[in-house]
Amino acid sequence: MSNAFGRWLLELGALPDENALDDVLARQSERMPTASVAYVLGYADERSLAGVLAAATGRPAIVLDESVIDLTLLDGVVPEAWLGSQMMPVAVDGGNVYVAAAHPDQLDARVLARLALRGTVVIAIALAVTVARTVRAGLAARRRGDEAWAGPSADPADAAGRPRAVMVGVDDDATVDGAAPADPALAARAVKDDSTKEIHVRELIDRDDDSAIDPELPSQVPILAPRGSAWPTDGPWSRGGSGSSVDSDPGLDTEGAAEVDGDVADLVRTLSPGPAATVDGTARVLIVDDDYATRQLLVKEFAPRGYQVATAASGDDAVAALADSAPDVVIADILLPGVDGFRLCRAIKRTARLRDVGVILMSAVIESGRVTPEVLLRYSADGYAAKPLDTIRLLRIVREHLGRRREALRAAGDEQHLRRALDRYEAGDGVGAIAVLRGRLDEVPTSVRVRFALANMLQRAHHRDDAVQEYEAVVGHAPDYFPALTRLAYLYYERGETRRAVETWRRALPHCPDRDLRKNIELFVRSLAE
């Protein structure tokens, strides 16, 4: 649960940012779980973390730093038992003995039996680090003869008074659907309605394209500084001798998009009839540079890593190569003989069959001057690398682009099958719709959207066992996918597997996007656990 719990800490504001989350997850261990690490590193206070623990487990939580401990509850049990059990008795109130435990499901039965002599034992969850610290401090104070010990954050007025446990957690006065007092029956109805409602296939098709570059965020275009150099420098985009000369601010002085596109219209007509890109698992890279040494350097970097590499010594040679085949990535120098790199990039992006090909431009800093993200966006480039090349970072940029491209191609295939399934489903052919989705999963077993749509259709058709299998597969690929988790939990519940249902709902809670629904699930799970 640590990663999911850490993500929830971030989403609920207990952690300040992703860097804090990464830091916490990197330092967690069995002895120092996620919440305790966040507390020790100072990312969140005990009260905030205890509240999230309570929501995640469905138990109330005790804030030990704010509580006043009844040390007489420690009597009759050897100190080693308290230290080993990671539990701390806090106070007796209204016939209940409130106990803070780091692991409520792993307690010493003999210790609990001893506490039961004082009243009904109520187990609350608490941070492991504060439990351990409070146990040590309480035992030391008891050895001195003290009968009470106040936590470091306890109210001074309380410290002088009677012991008390400061509790946080599920609100007993919470409302269901924002309207009525909490009622397990109403909570159960709300959970059932959410877990059995139909997720329309159309909702899975209408998605945001997260890979698109936002022109308002030019920093999304990677610019690699030369190895050992700072960025940027200034200078003209031109050089003496043969080859093209590129204006100092290319593309930014044009009258409009039509004029710019007209500059590559002939190239687009040349490139358009060629073959479409193939998806066979082999990554293809075209390297375009009039410098032989640069071409050979990149061939030696890419070829041993399994890339299929082709080279071209000029822009015209690159156009001929692209007319014959469609690579996955083109790495091209800006200042090429014939067609320069900028025009080549724009022509690739304006050609329908090539528009998904990644284009990384490159040139020497002393020749290229200041290549800004705005200029790269104007030509639709996917990145820029200054010479001398940092090949390690260049390889990483190419890998990242290929990963995004593979994901985009897979998503497009998923969408095509989802639309076909939707057409059949709306025509009343549910069996045919299920067959379409199963066919896609035979090709791409890891497609979460398709598998979730299939599971939802199976659930609607009352094929519960098959639906359970598919939801389990979804959760295997996407452990934080709340809709699949909560539906899977409900199907377990319908089959009488209450313990598995409770465990699955608790896994789902950190990912529940709706506050009222989360409270309903918490209340329902508590009623099942009782």
N, C-alpha and C positions, 0 to 999 in steps of 0.2 A: 504494500500500500504506500510505501515511502514516496515514490515518484508522484503518484496521484495526489497524495496528501500535500506534498510540496507544491504541486501546481495549484491546489486549492488555496494554500497559504498565500500564494501570489495573487490569485484572482480575488480573494477577499481583502486584499490590502495589508495582510500581516507581514508580507515581505515587500520591500520597496521596488524591486525590479528583477529582470531575468538574471542579471549578474549575481544578485544575492541568492536567487534560487540555485544557480549552478554551484555557487560556493557551498551552500548548505548540503546539497545532494552529494557533492564530492567528499564531504567530511563526515557524513552519517555512518553509523555502524550499528551493530546489534546492541552494544552497550550505550551508545549515544544516538538515539533515533532522531528523525528529522526535526520534530518540534524542539527537542532539547538543544540540538545544534543551533537552530535559529535563535534560541534564547541566549545561549552562551556567547554567540557572536554578536549579540546586541541588535539583531535585525527586528525583533519584536519583543513586547513585554509578555509576562506570564499570563496575564488576563486574556489578551488577544489570542494567544496560542491555545489556552485552555478552552476558549469558546469554540475554536475550530475543531479541537479534539472531541468536544462534546457533540458537535454536529456530525462528525464523521463516524462516531461510534454509537450514537443514540443514547449515551449515558450523560448524566450531569458531571460536571468537572469541578474540582476544588482548586482555588487559587491559594496555595500554601503560603506564599509571601505575604498575603493580606490576612491570613487566619491567625487565631490564637489557639494554641494546641493545649489540650488537657493531658499533661504528662503522666498523670496517674494511670492512664489507659495502657501505658507501656509496662506496668508492673505485672509480674507473674510470667513473663516471657523472656527468655534469654536474649541479650542484645543481638547475637548472631542471627537469630530468627528474623528479627525486624530488618536487619541489613540484607539478608539473603532473599527475603520475600518482596522487597521493593514496595512495601506498603507502610502507611503511616496513619494510625488512628488519630483523629483530630478532636472531636468533641461529641458529647452526648446531648441530644436536644429532642424533647418530645418523645422519649422512649426509643429513639433511634441513635445508633452509634455510627457516626459518619467517618468513613475510612477513605483515604486517598491512596490510589494504587497506580503504578506505572503500567502494569499488565493485569487488568481486572480478571482475566480468564486463567491466570496462573498464580493462584494464591495458596498459602499454607493452610490446610484445613484445620490443623490444631490451633493455629493462631486465631482463626475465625471463630472456633468454638470457644476460646477463652474470651474473646470480645463479646460473644453472644450472651455471656453472663450479665452484661451491663445493659442489654437492649437488643433491638432488631438491627442487624448490621446492614448498613447501606453503603455499597461500594461505589465510589466516584472515581473517575479517571483523573490523572494529574501528570505533569511533565516528569519524566524519569529523573532528570537532573535535579529538580527541586524536591522530589521525594527523597532521593539519596541524601541531599544536603540537609533536609529537615530532620530525617531520621538521625543523622550523626549529631546535629545540634541539639535535638531533643534528648538523646541519650546522655550527652555530656551535661545538659542542664539538670536532668533527673539525678545524675550522680552527685551533683552539687546540692541536691535536696529541693530543687525548685518543683512546683506543682503545675506551672504553666509556662509556656514559651511563646512569645509573639514573633510573627514573621517580620522580616526587615521592612516591609511596606504596610504593616498593620497600622490602623488608626491609633494614635497615642491614647485616645480615650478608651478604645477597646482593649489595648494592651494591659491596662490596669483593671479591666473588668473580667467577666467570666469568659471561658473558652467559647469560641464560635468558629464554624466552618464557613468561609466565604465561597458561595457556589455560583457557577455560571453554567449555562447549557440550554437545553430545550425549554422554552417558555411554556409553563403549564397553562397560561392564559392566552396562548397563541390562537389566532383565528384560522379557520379552515376556509380557503377561497376568499379570505379577507372579510368574512361576514359574521360568522357565528363562533361561539366558544369551541375550543378544541374538543373533538368527539372522535374516538377511534373508528366508529362506523362511518362517519362522514369522510374521515381521512382515507379509509379503505375504499370508499366509492371514488374519491378523487384519484387515488392511485390506479384503480382498475380502469377508469375512464382514460387516463393518460397511457396506460400500458396496453390497451386494446384498440385504441383509435387507429384508423387507417392512415398511414403515411402515403399520400398520393405519389405515384411515380413521378408526376410532373415536378414535385418539390425537389426530387433528387436530380432532375435534369437542369432546373434553373439554378445555376451556381455561379459564383463570382470567379473570374479568371485571375487567380492570385499571382500568376506569372507575368502578367502584363506590366510593362514599364510605364509608370506614371510620369508624364512629362513635367509635372510639378515637382518631381523628386529626381533631379538629374544625378544625384549621388548614387542612384541605383546602378549606374553604368560603371563597371569596374575600370579604373585607370591604374595601371601598374607603372610605378616609377622605375627608372633603370636601377640595376643592382648597384647599391652603394651611393645613390644620388638622391637629392631632395627633389621635390616637384612643387610648382612648375618652374619652367624657365621661359624666357622670351626670345623671339626670333622669327624670321619669315619662313613660311612653308614653301621653300624653293631651294634649288641647288643648281649649280652650274653643270654643264655637260648635257648628255642626252636625257630624255625622259620628260615627263610632264611637269608643269609649274602650277602650283595650287595657290589660290589667293590666301591672304593672311587671315581671313575670316570667312571660309567657304560656306556658302549656303545661307548666310545670315544677311546678305545684301540683295537677295533676289526679290523680284516684285511679288511673287506668289508661288503657291505650290505647283500650279500648272506649268509655269516656266521651268521650275526645277525638274519636274517629271519629264518635260519635253527634252531635257538635256540627256536623258537616258532612254528615251522612247525606242530608239533603234536597237539598243542593247536588249531591252525587254522583249522586243519582237524576235530577236535572235535566240534568246534563252527560253522563251515560252514553249516551243514544240518539244523540248527534251523530255526524257523519262522522269516520272515522279520518283520521290524518295522511297527507298525500300526499308523495311524494318526487319533485319535479320540478326540483330545482336552484335554486328560488327560496326564499330565506330569508324567513320571515314573522315579524314582530314585532308583538306587541300591547302598547301602552303604556297603562297605567291610572293616572290621576292626576286629582284634582279641580281641580288647578291648571292653568289653560289655558297659562300661560307655560312650564311644565315639559313639557307635551305637545308644544307647538310646538318647543321646543328639541330634543327628542329626534327628532321628525319630521325636522327640518332636518339632524340628524346622520346618521340612518340612511337616509333615502330616497335622497340622492344617491349613496350607496354600494351601491345595487342592492337594498336590502331592500324587501320589500312591507310597508308599515306601516299598522296600524289603531290607533285610539285609543278609549278609553272614559273617561268622566268619573266613574264610580262603580264600586263592586264589583258592583252589580246589573247595570249595563251590561256589565261584563266577563263575567259569567256568561252573559248573553244572547249576546254575541259568541262565546264559547267553545262554546255549544250549537250554533251554526251552522257553525263551522269550527275546525280545530286548528292553531294557530300553532306555530312552532318555539321561540319564546321569549316569555315574558310578563315585562314590567318593570312592577312595581306598587308604588304607595305603600302603606305600612302603614296609615295613617290615612285610610281611604276612607269616604265616605257609604255607608250600607247595609252590605254585606259587607266587612269589613276585609281588609287584605292578607294577614294570617296565615291567616285562615280560607279565603280564596281560594286561597292556596298549598296548604294541606292538601287542599282539595277537588280541585284539579288533580291532585295526586300520588296521591289515592285513587281517581281515575277511570281505569279500565283503558286507555281509548283516549288519555288525555292524560298518562299517567304519565311519558313520556319528554320532555314539554315542559319546557324550562328555565324556572325562575322566579327572577328577581332582585328582591328587595324593596328599597325605598328609603324614606327619610324625612329630615326635617331633624334635625340633631344636637340642637338645643335642644329639640326636641319628642320625639325618639325615645329619648333616653337611651342606655343601654349595651346595644347589640345584640350579644350574644355568639355565638360559633360554636355553642355548645351549644343556644341558642334556635333558631338557624337550622336546625340538624339536627333538632330536635324537630318543626319544621314542614316538614322536607324541602326547604328552600329551597336553591337552587344558588348563591346569592350575596347580598350586601347592598351597597348604595351609599348613602353619606350625602350629603345635600345641604349646600351647593351641589355639584352633580355634577361629578366629574372625567370628562368624557365620553370622553376619549382612552382612559383605562383601562377604562371601561365598555364601549366598543366592542371592546377587546381581549378582555375576559372573555366577551362574547357570541360573538366569533369562535371562541374556544377551545371554548366549549360546543357550538357548531354543528359544529365539527370532530369532537368526541367523539361527538356524536349521529349524524353521517353515518357515522362509523366503526362505531358500534354497529349501525346499520341495515344497513350492508354486511355486517358480521360475521354478523348474524342471517340474511341472505339466503344467505351462504356456508354456514352451518350447515345450513340447510334443504336445499340441494342436496347437501351432503356426506352427509346422512342418506339422501336418496333414492338416491344412488350406492351407499352402503353396503348398503341393502336389496337392490338389484339384484346387487351383487357377491356378497353372501352367498347369494343365490338361484342363483348360477352363471351370471348374465348379465353377464359382464365387458364385452362390447361395449356393452350398455345402460348400464352404469355409466360407461364412458368417454364415451358420448354425453351423459349428464346433466352431467358436469363440463365438457365442451366447450361445452354450451349456456350454462352459467353464465359461462364465460369470454368468450363472445360479448357478454354483457351487461356484465361487469366484468372487463376484461382484466388489471387490476392486482391481482387477488385472489391473493395468494401461497399461501395454504393450499390453495385449490382447484387451482391450477396445479401445486403440488408433489404433491398427491394424484394428479392426472392423470399426471404424469411417472412417479410410482412405479408406477402401474398399467401404463403403457406399458412400463416396464422389466421388470416381472414377465411381461408378455405377449411379451417379446423383440422389441418394436418399438424397437430401440435408437436409430435415427436420430431418430425422433419423440420419444423420451424425452430425447435430447440437446437437441433444440430447446426442449422445455418446461423442462428444468433451466436452460438458458441464460437463458430468459425469467425464471425465478424469481430467478436471481442478478442479473439486470439490475434487478429491482425491490427485491431484498433482498441486497445484496452481502456481508453478513456471515452469511448463513444457512448454517451449517455442513453440515447434512444434504444440501442441494442441491449445495454445492460439492464434497463428497467423492464423491458419486455421479456427478456430472458428470466429475470427474477420472478415476474408474475407467472410465467409458464411453469417455473419450478413450484411456485406456490399452488397453482392449480393441480399439479401432479402430486401434491402432498409432501413435497420435499422442502419443508419449512426452513430447515437449517440452511440449505443451499440458497433458498430465496433470500433469507436475511443477510447472509454473507454477500450475495450479489448486490442487493440494494445498498449495503454499506459501501461496497466498491463504487457504486454509481453516485452516491451522495456528493462527493467532491466535484463532480462534473455536472450536477444539475443546474441548469441556467435560470430556473424560476424559483424565487424565494418561497412563495406559497406552496408550490409543489414539494420543495425540499422539506418544509415543515410537515406536510402531510405524510411524506415518506417516513420521516423521522418518527412521527407519532404512530404510524401503522407498524413500523418495524419494532418499536418498543412494545406494542400490544402483542405482537407475535412472539417476541423474546420472553415475555412474561408467562 
